[in-house]
């Protein structure tokens, strides 16, 4: 495994571990009723720009050439949650990070060269602001959430 891949794998594992510590493993099915909202165009830009789109002041954890990663906390009515936001220098780096992270479970909102990781309700709410596609980690690690 190359040094870059090792760093990405360690970073992915650290993101999921940090998220687990921040949010716990509590399940709030929080299924929202109502009609489907039209999703916005998928956000693009720097980590800071994407964070500002959801009212987050990012707490930087990793600031490297290949990946920038921060913990975000938000409480604004649409959602109340903590999540990890990561941006990547390349599409390949993003995909490698996701492939490693998804082994640890979790819920992922994926945009072009960025990922948000959090509880299902938080990631679903983020999608209403940032667009993107939802991906789910390994089912055996999500504990039926």
C-alpha positions in Angstrom: 0.0 0.0 0.0 1.4 3.4 -1.0 2.1 6.1 1.6 -0.7 8.2 0.2 -3.2 5.3 0.3 -2.2 4.6 3.9 -2.7 8.3 4.8 -6.1 8.2 3.2 -7.1 5.0 4.9 -6.0 6.3 8.3 -7.8 9.6 7.7 -11.0 7.8 6.7 -10.8 5.6 9.8 -10.1 8.7 12.0 -13.0 10.6 10.5 -15.5 7.7 11.3 -14.0 7.2 14.7 -14.2 11.0 15.5 -17.8 11.0 14.2 -18.7 8.1 16.4 -17.3 9.8 19.5 -19.1 13.0 18.7 -22.5 11.6 17.9 -22.6 8.4 19.8 -24.5 5.6 18.2 -28.0 6.7 19.1 -30.7 6.1 16.6 -33.4 8.7 15.9 -35.2 7.4 12.9 -36.6 10.9 12.5 -38.4 10.0 9.3 -39.8 13.3 8.2 -43.2 13.4 6.6 -44.2 15.5 3.8 -43.5 15.8 0.1 -40.1 15.5 -1.6 -38.2 18.7 -1.9 -36.3 19.5 -5.0 -32.6 19.0 -4.3 -30.2 21.9 -5.0 -27.4 21.7 -7.5 -24.5 19.9 -5.9 -22.2 22.3 -4.1 -18.7 22.9 -5.2 -15.7 24.8 -3.8 -13.3 24.8 -0.9 -14.0 23.1 2.5 -14.7 26.5 4.0 -17.1 27.4 1.2 -19.1 24.2 1.5 -19.1 24.5 5.3 -20.5 28.1 5.0 -23.3 26.8 2.9 -24.7 25.0 5.9 -23.7 27.6 8.5 -20.7 25.6 9.9 -17.4 27.1 11.1 -15.1 24.1 10.5 -12.8 22.8 13.2 -9.9 21.7 11.0 -8.5 18.2 11.8 -6.4 17.6 8.7 -5.0 20.1 6.3 -2.8 18.3 3.7 -2.3 18.6 0.0 -4.4 15.5 -0.8 -7.2 15.9 1.8 -8.6 18.6 4.1 -10.9 17.4 6.8 -12.8 19.2 9.5 -15.5 18.6 12.2 -18.6 20.7 11.8 -21.3 21.4 14.3 -24.5 23.0 13.3 -27.8 23.9 14.9 -30.1 26.0 12.8 -33.6 24.5 12.7 -33.2 22.5 9.5 -30.9 20.1 11.3 -29.0 19.8 14.5 -25.9 17.7 14.1 -22.2 17.1 14.0 -20.5 15.8 10.9 -17.2 15.4 9.3 -16.6 17.4 6.1 -13.7 16.4 3.9 -12.4 17.8 0.6 -10.0 16.1 -1.8 -7.5 17.1 -4.3 -8.5 14.4 -6.8 -11.6 12.2 -7.6 -9.4 9.1 -7.1 -8.3 10.2 -3.7 -12.0 10.8 -2.7 -13.0 7.4 -4.0 -10.2 5.6 -2.1 -11.1 7.5 1.1 -14.7 6.5 0.7 -13.9 2.9 0.0 -11.9 2.7 3.2 -14.3 4.7 5.3 -17.4 2.8 4.3 -16.0 -0.4 5.9 -16.6 1.4 9.3 -20.3 2.1 8.5 -21.9 5.5 8.6 -23.8 7.7 6.2 -22.1 9.7 3.5 -23.2 12.7 1.4 -20.9 12.7 -1.7 -20.3 15.7 -4.0 -17.5 16.4 -6.5 -14.3 16.1 -4.4 -16.1 16.4 -1.1 -17.8 14.2 1.4 -19.9 14.8 4.5 -20.1 12.0 7.1 -22.7 11.9 9.9 -25.8 10.4 11.3 -28.4 9.5 8.7 -30.7 12.4 9.7 -27.9 14.9 9.6 -26.6 13.8 6.2 -30.1 13.7 4.8 -30.7 17.3 6.0 -27.3 18.4 4.6 -28.4 17.0 1.2 -31.2 19.5 1.2 -28.7 22.3 1.2 -25.7 20.8 -0.6 -27.2 18.4 -3.1 -25.0 15.4 -3.7 -25.7 11.7 -3.5 -26.3 9.6 -0.4 -24.1 6.5 0.2 -24.3 4.1 3.2 -21.4 2.3 4.8 -21.2 -1.3 5.7 -24.6 -2.4 7.0 -23.2 -4.6 9.7 -21.5 -1.5 11.2 -24.6 0.8 11.1 -26.5 -1.3 13.6 -29.7 -0.9 11.8 -29.7 2.9 12.0 
